């Protein structure tokens, strides 16, 4: 996210400071929810639309964040999967409209 201010010191001088310079160089911090293409973000960051990332996106499922990765007994895992409860669902209309989902 790139932000520009007409007055670079503006963030420290506001009485209700939500945006602040971050602890690392060239970073900013916002204490609240951020919405892009929405005025009702329900998470820390909500992007309604496409996003282009120049760099890496880390996710807890990313192999770069794991260690001791090893094969498992496939038969045992299939047995466990057959015990799972599977469900179908529809999105609530108010959620779908905020998120831009047409097929609920």
C-alpha positions as CSV (number, residue, x, y, z in Angstrom):
1,X,0.0,0.0,0.0
2,X,1.5,3.3,-1.0
3,X,0.4,6.5,0.8
4,X,1.3,10.1,0.1
5,X,0.7,13.1,2.3
6,X,1.0,16.8,1.4
7,X,2.7,17.3,4.8
8,X,5.1,14.3,5.6
9,X,4.9,15.2,9.4
10,X,1.1,15.2,9.3
11,X,0.8,11.7,10.9
12,X,2.5,12.7,14.1
13,X,0.6,16.0,14.5
14,X,-3.0,14.8,14.2
15,X,-4.9,14.6,17.5
16,X,-6.6,11.4,16.6
17,X,-3.6,9.5,15.3
18,X,-4.6,6.3,13.5
19,X,-1.7,6.3,10.9
20,X,1.8,6.3,12.3
21,X,5.3,5.8,11.1
22,X,6.1,2.1,11.6
23,X,9.0,0.7,13.6
24,X,11.0,-0.3,10.5
25,X,12.2,2.2,8.0
26,X,9.8,3.1,5.2
27,X,6.8,1.6,7.0
28,X,3.5,2.9,8.3
29,X,1.1,1.4,10.9
30,X,-2.7,1.8,11.0
31,X,-4.5,0.8,14.2
32,X,-7.9,-0.3,12.8
33,X,-9.4,-1.9,9.8
34,X,-8.5,-1.0,6.3
35,X,-10.9,-1.3,3.4
36,X,-10.0,-1.0,-0.3
37,X,-13.1,-0.6,-2.5
38,X,-15.3,-1.0,0.5
39,X,-16.4,1.3,3.3
40,X,-17.3,-1.6,5.7
41,X,-14.2,-3.8,6.2
42,X,-14.9,-6.6,8.7
43,X,-11.2,-7.8,8.9
44,X,-7.9,-6.1,9.4
45,X,-7.5,-5.7,5.6
46,X,-10.3,-6.2,3.1
47,X,-9.7,-5.8,-0.6
48,X,-12.7,-5.9,-2.9
49,X,-11.3,-6.5,-6.3
50,X,-8.1,-7.7,-7.8
51,X,-4.7,-7.1,-6.1
52,X,-1.3,-7.0,-7.7
53,X,1.6,-7.9,-5.4
54,X,5.2,-7.0,-6.3
55,X,7.0,-9.3,-3.9
56,X,6.1,-12.2,-1.7
57,X,2.9,-13.0,0.1
58,X,3.4,-15.3,3.1
59,X,0.6,-17.5,4.4
60,X,0.6,-20.0,7.2
61,X,0.1,-22.7,4.6
62,X,3.3,-21.5,2.7
63,X,6.1,-24.2,2.7
64,X,8.6,-21.4,3.4
65,X,7.0,-21.0,6.9
66,X,7.3,-24.7,7.8
67,X,9.9,-27.2,8.8
68,X,10.0,-31.0,9.3
69,X,7.7,-31.6,6.3
70,X,7.3,-35.4,5.8
71,X,5.1,-37.9,4.0
72,X,2.1,-39.4,5.9
73,X,0.3,-42.7,5.7
74,X,-2.2,-42.1,2.9
75,X,-4.6,-44.9,4.0
76,X,-4.8,-43.5,7.5
77,X,-5.4,-40.0,6.2
78,X,-8.2,-41.2,3.8
79,X,-9.8,-43.0,6.7
80,X,-9.8,-39.8,8.7
81,X,-11.2,-37.8,5.8
82,X,-14.2,-40.2,5.5
83,X,-15.1,-39.2,9.1
84,X,-15.2,-35.5,8.3
85,X,-18.5,-33.7,8.3
86,X,-19.0,-32.0,4.9
87,X,-21.4,-29.1,4.4
88,X,-22.8,-26.8,1.7
89,X,-23.8,-23.2,2.4
90,X,-25.0,-19.9,0.9
91,X,-23.5,-16.6,1.8
92,X,-25.7,-14.1,3.7
93,X,-26.9,-11.5,1.2
94,X,-25.5,-8.6,3.2
95,X,-22.0,-10.2,3.2
96,X,-22.2,-11.1,-0.5
97,X,-23.2,-7.5,-1.4
98,X,-20.3,-5.9,0.6
99,X,-17.8,-8.4,-0.8
100,X,-19.1,-8.1,-4.4
101,X,-20.1,-11.8,-4.6
102,X,-22.8,-12.2,-7.2
103,X,-23.5,-16.0,-6.8
104,X,-24.3,-16.6,-3.1
